[in-house]
Amino acid sequence: MERAYIDFCKRLAHGIAAQFGPGCEVVVHDLTTADAASTVAVIENGQVTGRKLGDGPSRVALEALHDRRHHALEDRLAYLTKTEDGRFLKSSTIFLRDGGGEVVGIFSINFDITMLMTARHELDALVSTGTQNEPEPIPQSVTELLDELIEQSVRLVGKPVSLMNKEDKVRAIGFLNDAGAFLITKSGQKVCTYFGISKYTLYSYMDEAKSLASADGES
């Protein structure tokens, strides 16, 4: 590779390493060198993989050396690799070509994500909520709480109020009663208006829901 090309890669590698810290190795392989066993021309944070200037090629570099004119060689971005001591790296390999399309070098980034993968595992376990799919809302007032309970009763029945029959409304009222909705001041009036029933019918439905629950418990 031309000296100016290598100098540019060196500055770029230094910038990337400085941006992402000591866990980010950046290495440039010079595939035009006379010594095929010594391709590493630029390296930052070599402690990630234990490599240094003048070391030999990686498997990808070796394949590119085998046929540098192979235009089918494609960059590989954000793939997983592993070091000899078992650390996981997020790697990207970019082929550097000359004006004729021949591969003259490889620019590689290897970011150590071992600790991040461990942290992700711990965070997944921490935020796991079992089989719950929908987050339960936290209302800011009893009015919002009553509105949410009414919406839950409708979801429980599975149809809008306009399509509910008596049995559906009894089921919805029973849910509201069990949830303690009628402990909220003036909740009965709001529920009656929402379901289009009288206060007398509301109490009747509450009693019927209790009877059904008792019968189900005995059966």
Stockholm file with secondary structure:
# STOCKHOLM 1.0

chainA/1-219         MERAYIDFCKRLAHGIAAQFGPGCEVVVHDLTTADAASTVAVIENGQVTGRKLGDGPSRVALEALHDRRHHALEDRLAYLTKTEDGRFLKSSTIFLRDGGGEVVGIFSINFDITMLMTARHELDALVSTGTQNEPEPIPQSVTELLDELIEQSVRLVGKPVSLMNKEDKVRAIGFLNDAGAFLITKSGQKVCTYFGISKYTLYSYMDEAKSLASADGES
#=GR chainA/1-219 SS CCHHHHHHHHHHHHHHHHHHCTTEEEEEEETTCSCTTCCEEEEESGGGTTCCTTCCCCHHHHHHHHTTTCTTCCCEEEEEEECTTSCEEEEEEEEEECTTSCEEEEEEEEEECHHHHHHHHHHHHHHCCTTCCSCCCCCSSHHHHHHHHHHHHHHHHTSCGGGCCHHHHHHHHHHHHHTTGGGSTTHHHHHHHHHTCCHHHHHHHHHHHHHHHHHHHHC
#=GC SS_cons         CCHHHHHHHHHHHHHHHHHHCTTEEEEEEETTCSCTTCCEEEEESGGGTTCCTTCCCCHHHHHHHHTTTCTTCCCEEEEEEECTTSCEEEEEEEEEECTTSCEEEEEEEEEECHHHHHHHHHHHHHHCCTTCCSCCCCCSSHHHHHHHHHHHHHHHHTSCGGGCCHHHHHHHHHHHHHTTGGGSTTHHHHHHHHHTCCHHHHHHHHHHHHHHHHHHHHC
//
